[in-house]
Amino acid sequence: MSMSKLVFSPFDGSRDEEVRRLSQEYPHKDFQLKSMKVPKEDMADYLETTLQSAGTQSICLRANGKLVGLIALKSLPWMSEHFGMKMYAVPHLLAGFEGPLVRARLLRYVIEELQEVDFLDCRIAVDDVYAAQALEAAGFRYVGTEAFLGQELKRDEPFEPPTDIEIAECSRADRQQVLEIVEVTHIHNRFACDPLFCNDLARSLYRKLVNNCFNQPQFTTLVARCRGAIQGFIISKTNETFSELVGKKTGSLDFIGVRPDNRNRGLGACLNRAALQRMARQGAQYVGVRTLANNYPALRITYKTGFTVTSTSLHFHRWIKRPKSEGPYLLLG
């Protein structure tokens, strides 16, 4: 590849149809797609949709007029507000050449040229060695390995909770108890593995994220009530855009929490089954869940309720500006 004729430009859907080729040639999620029974052509359609979605900016790299790479940035507005910084995820980092060079140049362009970017959060397939090399060369920090699990749903799957447990949709009056559970349970997350976060800050992030789910129609929160108090919760989500493009109704289990004094009594599995039954009755055909690979309690529950691992990913963070230390949020390092 000639290094003298490289051009960076915003993605243009009417001109950059070669992006489909980059997507279809990407080999690192094939088993996950096969497990979901989703053709790569449909995933290419979905990729094009995400590149032009609100809050996303995508940058192409061309060499001698040929598209050789693409990076997409997705704004994280609630997190940006929380920190007072402009924070972005990197949902796509694709290259048409072997080796880390194209990916590294795309990352460097974002870091050096886009002055509004303060933080980048990037997830890559665990076997995407060239992307990992590029991220390390660009100063990203590894913060955890994530497992993606999935299962096909059956509408007639029977489930009845134990007689002493009532499972119902979360009411407005229940929300405070759910948020209290979040603060004592969500310690297995990539933010807790980032030395620029203290544990209190990582927990407050998840409290805010769960609180945001309450008022969004694609999320449903179920609670488990026992002995007059809420002992656990689970949040599920329908993926409408993805479902429409691939012709299969899909969803995910996004958050689960059980009070520490009620763990190891089957309540987590009970919540999982209740959420899956509800989604199946609403027509969901496939459900996925993500969790850190060292979150063994969550893995045990997902295995117990029918999930199997279909892919794993590596998470990296890059702080271009250091987060502010305000109030109770004390930074390490």
N, C-alpha and C positions, 0 to 999 in steps of 0.2 A: 504494500500500500504506500503510495507516494505521500510523504508528509508535507509537501509544499503546496498542495491544492486542497486543503481541508476547509470546509465552510460549515459554520454553525447557523442554524435558522430555526424559527418556530415551526412546529408541525402544521402542515396544511393538508387537510383531508382530501382536497381535490387534486393535489399534486403528489402527495407522499404515499401512494397506494402500495409502495414497496414495503411499508410497515407490516403488511399482512405476511410477507415472506419471512421477515424476522421472527414474527410470532409463530408461524407454522414450523420454522426450523428450530425453535427453542426446544431442547430435548429433556429438560429437567423435571417436568411435571407430567410426563406421559402416563405413569402408573396411576396418578391421582385422577386424571381425565378418564382413563380406562375404567377405573372403579366407579366413577360417576356416570359412565356411559355417555360422555359428552365428546363429540368430534372436535378435532383441533380447528376445523374450519369455523365452527361456532364460537370457539374461544377467540379466534382472530376477529370475528365480528364484535365480540364483547370488548376486546382490546381497543378497537377503533372507537367504540362508544365512550369508554372511560377517558381516552385521550382528549376528547372534546367536551367532557362534562364540566359543570360549574366548579370553580376553585382549582382547576387543573391547568398547568402549563407544561407543554411538551416540547422538547428541543431535539432536533435531528442533526446528525453529523454526516456530511457528504464528503467523499474523497473522489476527486476527478468526476464529479457529477453523480456519483452512485451513492445511494443511501447505505451507510455502513453501521449506523448506530442510532439509538434513541434513548433519551431519559425523560421520565415524566415526574413532575412534582405535584403533590396534592396538598393543598393548604390544610392546616389543622387549627381551625379558628378557636374552638373552646380551649385548647391547650395553649395557643398563642395568647389568649386573654389571661389565662391563669398565670403565665410567666411574665407577661408584658414583653414578649418577644415574638418574632415571626417564625413559626415552626412549620415544617413540611415533612410529609412522608414521600418516599421514593417507591411508588408501586411498580414501576417498570424500568429496567436497565438492560437493554438488549443490544447485541452487536452481531454483525454478520461475519466477523473474522475471529479466528481462534486467537488466544492470548488476551492479556488484560489491557492492552494499550488503548483500544477504542473506548472501553468503559472508563478507564482512568481519565482520559481526555474529557469525556462528558462530565464526570464528577468534578474535575478541576475547573471546567468552564462554569459550572453552577457556583462553586465555592468562590471563585475569583471574580466573576463577572456580574452575578446577580446580587446586588448589594442588599436587597430586602431579605435575603435568607439568613436566618440566625442559627437554625438547627435543622438537621436532616435525620430521618429515621428510615432505615433501609432494611427490607427483608429479602433474602435471596435463597434459592434452593440450596440444600446442604451440599450437593455435588456440583454446584456451579463454581468450580475452582477459580476460573478466570475473574469472575465478579468479586470473589473474596479477595483475590490478590489486588484487584483494582481498589477496592474499598480500604484495604490496609495501607496501600501506597498513598491514598488520599487522606490518611489520618483518621479514619473511622475506628471506633472502639467496639469490639465484640461484646454484646451484653446478654447473650443467651440463645439457646437452641429451642425451637418451637416445633411441636408435633401437630400435624393436621390429621384428624380422624373423621371418618364418615360412615354412614350406613343408609341402605335403602329402607324405606318405611313401609309397613303393612297397615292398612286401615283397620283391620279387624283384630289387631294385637290387643288382647285383654289386659286390663290393669285396674286394680282397685287398691287404694292406699289402706294401710292398717286402720283399724277402727278408731284408734286414739289420735289419728292425724287427719286434719282437715286441710285440703289443698284447694285454693281459690285464687282468683285474680287479685292482684294487689290493689287495694283501695288507697285513696289519698291519705286516709288516717293511718295506713300501714307503712307509709314511706319512711318515716323517721326510724322505725325499728329496722327496716331493710338497710338503711344507710349506716346504722350502728353496727350491723353485722359485717358490712363491707369493710369498715375500718379495722376490724380484728381478724379478718380472714384473707384479704387480698395482699399477701406477702410474696406470692409467686408471680412476679411480673418483671419485665425487662427493666423497668425504671428502678426497681430495688437493686438491680445488678449494675447500675450506672453510678460510678463514684461521685458524680456531681449532684446526685440526689441523696438526701437523707431519707430514712424510712418513713418519717412523718409526711414528707412531701409526696412520696410514692403513694401512700395511702390516701392522701387528700385528692390526688389526681383521680384515683378510681372512684372515690366517693362522688366527685363531680361528674365523672363519666356515667356512672349508674344513675345519678340524679337527672342527667340529660335524657336518658332513655325513657323516663316516665312519661314524657310529653310528646314522644315521637310515635306515629301510628304503626310503623313497621316493627316496633318492639312490643313484646308482651311479658309482663312480670307475674309469675306465680309465687305464692307464699305458702309455706307449710306452718300451720298453727297447731300447737300442742300445749296442753295445760294452760290455755288462755293467753299464750304469747306466741309471737312469730319466732320460730326456731330456725328457719332457713328460707331461701328464695332462689329462683332461677329466672333468667331473662333469655328469651328466644327472639329471633328476628326472621322475617320473611325477606327474601332477596328478589324483589319484583323485577328489576331491570335485567339481572342475570337470567332469571327464570324465563322471561319473555324471549330473550335472544337464543337460549339453548333449547327451548321447547320442553322444559321440565321444571316443575315447581320445586324450588329448593329453599332451604332455610338453614339457620345455625343456632346453636346454643352458645350464648356469648358470655354469660356470667352466672356463677353459682356460689352460694355461701351458706354455711351451716354454723350455728353457734358452737364454739369450741367444746362446751360441756355436753353437746349432743352428737358429737362425731362418733364414727364407728358403730352406729346403730342402724345403718341402712337408710338414713334420711336423705342423703345425697342421691343415692340410686332411686329412691322414691320420687324425688323431684325431677330427676332426669326422665323417668318413665312417664310421669304425668305430662311433662312438656312435650315429649315425643308423641304421646297419644293425642294430645290436643292438636299438634301440627298435622298428624296423619289424618285426623277427622276433617281438617281444613283443606286437605288435598295435597299436602307436601309429599313429594316422592323421595327426596334425598335430603339428609340433614348432616351438616358438618360441625365440628367443634375444634377449636385451637387451644392448646395449653403448652406451657413450658415443659420441655422433656424431663426436667427434674422435679416436676410437680407430681410425685408418685401417687398421692391420694386421688387426684383428679384422673390420672390415667387408670387407676384401679376401678373407679366408678364408671368411666366411659367403657372400659372393656366389659365390665359386668352388665352394662345395658346395651350391648350389641355393637359398639363402635370398633373399628379396626383402623390402624395407622395406614394412611395412604401417601403421605409425604412428610418431609421434615425441612425446616428452614433455619437459617442463621439470621440473627438480628444484629444490626450495627447502628450505633449512634455517632453523629458528628456534630459537636458544638463549635460553630464558627464564632459565636460570642458566648461567653459564659453566662449562665442564668443568674438572675439577681438573687441576693440573699436578703429577704424581707420578712418581718414578723417571725413566726416560729420556724421558717424554712432555713435550716443551716446546711450549707454545702460542705461536702468533704473535699479534701485535696487543696 
